[in-house]
Amino acid sequence: MVFGRRNYILMIAGVLAILVGFIIMRLENEVDGFISLYVAPVIILGGYLEIIWAILAAPEKKSDVAEAS
């Protein structure tokens, strides 16, 4: 596999954060609302940063895992 298990979990968490951000933005349904202007965009940005981190993070090597045990 190109990515490790940890990378896929981080990607799924990032996608879920993006979805939650868009959902709460839609639920408030106001142009000038506090959640629509400030909270939801921060959550969406965090989701995108999480996905970038998941792509750039090096997967754990099997030899490091064996030595730690």
N, CA, C and O atoms as CSV, one atom per row, in Angstrom:
chain,resi,resn,atom,element,x,y,z
A,1,MET,N,N,0.839,-1.193,0.000
A,1,MET,CA,C,0.000,0.000,0.000
A,1,MET,C,C,0.880,1.251,0.000
A,1,MET,O,O,1.970,1.272,0.571
A,2,VAL,N,N,0.385,2.257,-0.638
A,2,VAL,CA,C,1.120,3.510,-0.703
A,2,VAL,C,C,1.092,4.209,0.641
A,2,VAL,O,O,2.114,4.718,1.101
A,3,PHE,N,N,-0.064,4.236,1.271
A,3,PHE,CA,C,-0.217,4.862,2.574
A,3,PHE,C,C,-0.407,3.793,3.631
A,3,PHE,O,O,-0.818,2.670,3.340
A,4,GLY,N,N,-0.103,4.163,4.851
A,4,GLY,CA,C,-0.337,3.255,5.958
A,4,GLY,C,C,-1.745,3.420,6.503
A,4,GLY,O,O,-2.500,4.287,6.062
A,5,ARG,N,N,-2.081,2.588,7.456
A,5,ARG,CA,C,-3.411,2.638,8.070
A,5,ARG,C,C,-3.671,4.002,8.716
A,5,ARG,O,O,-4.773,4.543,8.618
A,6,ARG,N,N,-2.652,4.546,9.372
A,6,ARG,CA,C,-2.788,5.851,10.026
A,6,ARG,C,C,-3.125,6.953,9.017
A,6,ARG,O,O,-3.923,7.844,9.307
A,7,ASN,N,N,-2.512,6.884,7.831
A,7,ASN,CA,C,-2.766,7.893,6.806
A,7,ASN,C,C,-4.222,7.859,6.343
A,7,ASN,O,O,-4.850,8.903,6.167
A,8,TYR,N,N,-4.749,6.657,6.150
A,8,TYR,CA,C,-6.138,6.540,5.712
A,8,TYR,C,C,-7.111,7.024,6.789
A,8,TYR,O,O,-8.130,7.640,6.477
A,9,ILE,N,N,-6.801,6.747,8.037
A,9,ILE,CA,C,-7.659,7.220,9.131
A,9,ILE,C,C,-7.652,8.747,9.186
A,9,ILE,O,O,-8.694,9.370,9.389
A,10,LEU,N,N,-6.473,9.345,9.005
A,10,LEU,CA,C,-6.390,10.816,8.995
A,10,LEU,C,C,-7.150,11.406,7.809
A,10,LEU,O,O,-7.791,12.449,7.943
A,11,MET,N,N,-7.085,10.750,6.650
A,11,MET,CA,C,-7.830,11.241,5.484
A,11,MET,C,C,-9.336,11.174,5.723
A,11,MET,O,O,-10.064,12.109,5.391
A,12,ILE,N,N,-9.792,10.083,6.290
A,12,ILE,CA,C,-11.226,9.956,6.581
A,12,ILE,C,C,-11.661,11.008,7.594
A,12,ILE,O,O,-12.744,11.580,7.468
A,13,ALA,N,N,-10.828,11.264,8.595
A,13,ALA,CA,C,-11.150,12.306,9.577
A,13,ALA,C,C,-11.219,13.678,8.917
A,13,ALA,O,O,-12.081,14.487,9.262
A,14,GLY,N,N,-10.327,13.946,7.979
A,14,GLY,CA,C,-10.349,15.219,7.261
A,14,GLY,C,C,-11.594,15.390,6.410
A,14,GLY,O,O,-12.194,16.464,6.386
A,15,VAL,N,N,-11.979,14.333,5.714
A,15,VAL,CA,C,-13.198,14.397,4.891
A,15,VAL,C,C,-14.422,14.602,5.779
A,15,VAL,O,O,-15.318,15.375,5.437
A,16,LEU,N,N,-14.460,13.916,6.908
A,16,LEU,CA,C,-15.590,14.097,7.836
A,16,LEU,C,C,-15.634,15.518,8.394
A,16,LEU,O,O,-16.716,16.082,8.557
A,17,ALA,N,N,-14.483,16.098,8.686
A,17,ALA,CA,C,-14.449,17.480,9.180
A,17,ALA,C,C,-14.963,18.447,8.118
A,17,ALA,O,O,-15.684,19.392,8.440
A,18,ILE,N,N,-14.603,18.224,6.863
A,18,ILE,CA,C,-15.089,19.078,5.782
A,18,ILE,C,C,-16.604,18.959,5.652
A,18,ILE,O,O,-17.306,19.961,5.520
A,19,LEU,N,N,-17.098,17.727,5.690
A,19,LEU,CA,C,-18.547,17.529,5.599
A,19,LEU,C,C,-19.284,18.182,6.760
A,19,LEU,O,O,-20.321,18.815,6.562
A,20,VAL,N,N,-18.756,18.030,7.964
A,20,VAL,CA,C,-19.391,18.660,9.134
A,20,VAL,C,C,-19.387,20.171,8.987
A,20,VAL,O,O,-20.376,20.823,9.322
A,21,GLY,N,N,-18.298,20.740,8.494
A,21,GLY,CA,C,-18.227,22.191,8.293
A,21,GLY,C,C,-19.283,22.689,7.317
A,21,GLY,O,O,-19.943,23.695,7.574
A,22,PHE,N,N,-19.445,21.989,6.200
A,22,PHE,CA,C,-20.458,22.402,5.232
A,22,PHE,C,C,-21.873,22.179,5.758
A,22,PHE,O,O,-22.774,22.968,5.472
A,23,ILE,N,N,-22.070,21.113,6.521
A,23,ILE,CA,C,-23.398,20.849,7.075
A,23,ILE,C,C,-23.797,21.913,8.074
A,23,ILE,O,O,-24.925,22.403,8.029
A,24,ILE,N,N,-22.886,22.291,8.990
A,24,ILE,CA,C,-23.271,23.318,9.971
A,24,ILE,C,C,-23.397,24.685,9.310
A,24,ILE,O,O,-24.150,25.536,9.785
A,25,MET,N,N,-22.668,24.904,8.219
A,25,MET,CA,C,-22.849,26.159,7.484
A,25,MET,C,C,-24.243,26.204,6.864
A,25,MET,O,O,-24.889,27.251,6.843
A,26,ARG,N,N,-24.690,25.079,6.368
A,26,ARG,CA,C,-26.012,25.016,5.744
A,26,ARG,C,C,-27.129,25.072,6.776
A,26,ARG,O,O,-28.183,25.653,6.517
A,27,LEU,N,N,-26.914,24.483,7.927
A,27,LEU,CA,C,-27.966,24.450,8.950
A,27,LEU,C,C,-28.299,25.842,9.480
A,27,LEU,O,O,-29.461,26.146,9.753
A,28,GLU,N,N,-27.283,26.682,9.624
A,28,GLU,CA,C,-27.578,28.034,10.108
A,28,GLU,C,C,-28.316,28.832,9.042
A,28,GLU,O,O,-29.248,29.570,9.360
A,29,ASN,N,N,-27.912,28.694,7.785
A,29,ASN,CA,C,-28.624,29.272,6.648
A,29,ASN,C,C,-28.788,30.785,6.739
A,29,ASN,O,O,-29.816,31.329,6.334
A,30,GLU,N,N,-27.772,31.462,7.273
A,30,GLU,CA,C,-27.770,32.922,7.309
A,30,GLU,C,C,-26.470,33.425,6.697
A,30,GLU,O,O,-25.411,32.827,6.885
A,31,VAL,N,N,-26.561,34.517,5.974
A,31,VAL,CA,C,-25.363,35.073,5.350
A,31,VAL,C,C,-24.470,35.735,6.387
A,31,VAL,O,O,-23.246,35.624,6.314
A,32,ASP,N,N,-25.072,36.422,7.353
A,32,ASP,CA,C,-24.307,37.158,8.349
A,32,ASP,C,C,-24.233,36.446,9.692
A,32,ASP,O,O,-23.943,37.089,10.701
A,33,GLY,N,N,-24.482,35.161,9.737
A,33,GLY,CA,C,-24.457,34.436,10.999
A,33,GLY,C,C,-23.040,34.171,11.479
A,33,GLY,O,O,-22.106,34.077,10.683
A,34,PHE,N,N,-22.894,34.051,12.790
A,34,PHE,CA,C,-21.584,33.815,13.389
A,34,PHE,C,C,-21.011,32.466,12.958
A,34,PHE,O,O,-19.833,32.373,12.613
A,35,ILE,N,N,-21.830,31.436,12.977
A,35,ILE,CA,C,-21.358,30.100,12.624
A,35,ILE,C,C,-20.994,30.039,11.143
A,35,ILE,O,O,-19.977,29.446,10.784
A,36,SER,N,N,-21.798,30.635,10.292
A,36,SER,CA,C,-21.527,30.599,8.849
A,36,SER,C,C,-20.270,31.373,8.471
A,36,SER,O,O,-19.566,31.001,7.532
A,37,LEU,N,N,-19.989,32.443,9.196
A,37,LEU,CA,C,-18.846,33.280,8.832
A,37,LEU,C,C,-17.545,32.885,9.514
A,37,LEU,O,O,-16.471,33.095,8.951
A,38,TYR,N,N,-17.616,32.321,10.706
A,38,TYR,CA,C,-16.395,32.104,11.473
A,38,TYR,C,C,-16.125,30.646,11.842
A,38,TYR,O,O,-15.001,30.172,11.674
A,39,VAL,N,N,-17.101,29.945,12.327
A,39,VAL,CA,C,-16.872,28.595,12.838
A,39,VAL,C,C,-16.737,27.585,11.704
A,39,VAL,O,O,-15.758,26.841,11.654
A,40,ALA,N,N,-17.695,27.549,10.805
A,40,ALA,CA,C,-17.688,26.561,9.729
A,40,ALA,C,C,-16.459,26.675,8.818
A,40,ALA,O,O,-15.872,25.644,8.487
A,41,PRO,N,N,-16.044,27.867,8.402
A,41,PRO,CA,C,-14.832,27.934,7.570
A,41,PRO,C,C,-13.574,27.441,8.280
A,41,PRO,O,O,-12.691,26.870,7.640
A,42,VAL,N,N,-13.479,27.650,9.574
A,42,VAL,CA,C,-12.318,27.152,10.326
A,42,VAL,C,C,-12.328,25.628,10.362
A,42,VAL,O,O,-11.278,24.999,10.232
A,43,ILE,N,N,-13.498,25.032,10.535
A,43,ILE,CA,C,-13.606,23.575,10.536
A,43,ILE,C,C,-13.272,23.013,9.154
A,43,ILE,O,O,-12.588,21.995,9.048
A,44,ILE,N,N,-13.748,23.666,8.105
A,44,ILE,CA,C,-13.456,23.217,6.745
A,44,ILE,C,C,-11.963,23.336,6.452
A,44,ILE,O,O,-11.370,22.414,5.891
A,45,LEU,N,N,-11.358,24.443,6.820
A,45,LEU,CA,C,-9.923,24.622,6.624
A,45,LEU,C,C,-9.135,23.563,7.401
A,45,LEU,O,O,-8.155,23.016,6.896
A,46,GLY,N,N,-9.564,23.284,8.613
A,46,GLY,CA,C,-8.919,22.237,9.398
A,46,GLY,C,C,-9.018,20.881,8.720
A,46,GLY,O,O,-8.071,20.096,8.764
A,47,GLY,N,N,-10.144,20.599,8.097
A,47,GLY,CA,C,-10.303,19.347,7.371
A,47,GLY,C,C,-9.352,19.251,6.190
A,47,GLY,O,O,-8.749,18.204,5.959
A,48,TYR,N,N,-9.216,20.338,5.441
A,48,TYR,CA,C,-8.283,20.326,4.311
A,48,TYR,C,C,-6.837,20.179,4.791
A,48,TYR,O,O,-6.051,19.460,4.173
A,49,LEU,N,N,-6.488,20.844,5.869
A,49,LEU,CA,C,-5.138,20.707,6.417
A,49,LEU,C,C,-4.889,19.287,6.916
A,49,LEU,O,O,-3.783,18.763,6.785
A,50,GLU,N,N,-5.910,18.672,7.484
A,50,GLU,CA,C,-5.801,17.282,7.935
A,50,GLU,C,C,-5.525,16.341,6.766
A,50,GLU,O,O,-4.714,15.423,6.889
A,51,ILE,N,N,-6.191,16.560,5.640
A,51,ILE,CA,C,-5.967,15.728,4.462
A,51,ILE,C,C,-4.555,15.948,3.916
A,51,ILE,O,O,-3.885,14.990,3.532
A,52,ILE,N,N,-4.105,17.187,3.880
A,52,ILE,CA,C,-2.741,17.464,3.423
A,52,ILE,C,C,-1.736,16.780,4.336
A,52,ILE,O,O,-0.770,16.186,3.859
A,53,TRP,N,N,-1.955,16.858,5.646
A,53,TRP,CA,C,-1.064,16.202,6.601
A,53,TRP,C,C,-1.065,14.684,6.384
A,53,TRP,O,O,-0.016,14.045,6.466
A,54,ALA,N,N,-2.228,14.114,6.112
A,54,ALA,CA,C,-2.327,12.668,5.899
A,54,ALA,C,C,-1.563,12.245,4.645
A,54,ALA,O,O,-0.977,11.163,4.613
A,55,ILE,N,N,-1.567,13.080,3.627
A,55,ILE,CA,C,-0.848,12.743,2.400
A,55,ILE,C,C,0.658,12.885,2.598
A,55,ILE,O,O,1.426,12.062,2.100
A,56,LEU,N,N,1.085,13.909,3.313
A,56,LEU,CA,C,2.510,14.169,3.470
A,56,LEU,C,C,3.168,13.351,4.578
A,56,LEU,O,O,4.386,13.175,4.560
A,57,ALA,N,N,2.410,12.857,5.526
A,57,ALA,CA,C,2.988,12.100,6.643
A,57,ALA,C,C,3.531,10.773,6.129
A,57,ALA,O,O,2.859,10.052,5.393
A,58,ALA,N,N,4.740,10.471,6.526
A,58,ALA,CA,C,5.362,9.213,6.095
A,58,ALA,C,C,4.740,8.050,6.859
A,58,ALA,O,O,4.557,8.131,8.074
A,59,PRO,N,N,4.417,6.979,6.161
A,59,PRO,CA,C,3.865,5.816,6.863
A,59,PRO,C,C,4.925,5.193,7.768
A,59,PRO,O,O,6.122,5.292,7.499
A,60,GLU,N,N,4.473,4.554,8.835
A,60,GLU,CA,C,5.399,3.933,9.771
A,60,GLU,C,C,6.100,2.764,9.109
A,60,GLU,O,O,5.487,2.000,8.364
A,61,LYS,N,N,7.381,2.631,9.384
A,61,LYS,CA,C,8.135,1.516,8.837
A,61,LYS,C,C,7.936,0.299,9.727
A,61,LYS,O,O,7.809,0.426,10.945
A,62,LYS,N,N,7.910,-0.865,9.123
A,62,LYS,CA,C,7.677,-2.096,9.880
A,62,LYS,C,C,8.825,-2.395,10.822
A,62,LYS,O,O,8.607,-2.985,11.880
A,63,SER,N,N,10.050,-2.005,10.469
A,63,SER,CA,C,11.185,-2.274,11.341
A,63,SER,C,C,11.111,-1.427,12.613
A,63,SER,O,O,11.510,-1.890,13.682
A,64,ASP,N,N,10.604,-0.190,12.512
A,64,ASP,CA,C,10.463,0.660,13.694
A,64,ASP,C,C,9.402,0.107,14.634
A,64,ASP,O,O,9.556,0.181,15.853
A,65,VAL,N,N,8.348,-0.436,14.090
A,65,VAL,CA,C,7.278,-0.987,14.900
A,65,VAL,C,C,7.776,-2.232,15.622
A,65,VAL,O,O,7.435,-2.444,16.785
A,66,ALA,N,N,8.577,-3.058,14.953
A,66,ALA,CA,C,9.087,-4.286,15.567
A,66,ALA,C,C,10.067,-3.983,16.680
A,66,ALA,O,O,10.080,-4.687,17.689
A,67,GLU,N,N,10.896,-2.947,16.525
A,67,GLU,CA,C,11.866,-2.589,17.548
A,67,GLU,C,C,11.206,-1.981,18.777
A,67,GLU,O,O,11.707,-2.142,19.890
A,68,ALA,N,N,10.102,-1.292,18.594
A,68,ALA,CA,C,9.416,-0.648,19.711
A,68,ALA,C,C,8.714,-1.655,20.606
A,68,ALA,O,O,8.477,-1.371,21.780
A,69,SER,N,N,8.380,-2.817,20.082
A,69,SER,CA,C,7.648,-3.819,20.862
A,69,SER,C,C,8.475,-4.480,21.896
A,69,SER,O,O,7.981,-5.343,22.623
